[in-house]
Amino acid sequence: MILMTAASLLTELHASDMLEIDGLHAFDFTLDDQKLSIISMDGRVEKRWSFSLAQVQAATFDDALQSWTLTGDSGEHRLVCMAAFTGNNNDEEDEHDDA
């Protein structure tokens, strides 16, 4: 069993391709040395969140829900970090020239 800490949230954020915040998928997020910024669409409405580095470091992991609880200026939010799978349409045979 892995003990999740705020330090590992920073590690997870660096390794994540997508986040889920409050049940909304967010493909557009940035983490720099000062803050975490997240943008998502809820229907036709753009939603934005911003968390200071201190707020990210104070996040707590909920083992039962497998998510992080972040408290920001707008209240408490649930965050799930995800890695995306990518693929290509190239066949391995096409990569080699049989000439």
Secondary structure, DSSP 8 states (H G I E B T S, - for coil): -----HHHHHHHHHH-SEEEETTEEE-EEEE-SSEEEEEEEETTEEEEEEEEHHHHHT-EEETTTTEEEEEETTEEEEEEEE------S--GGGGS---
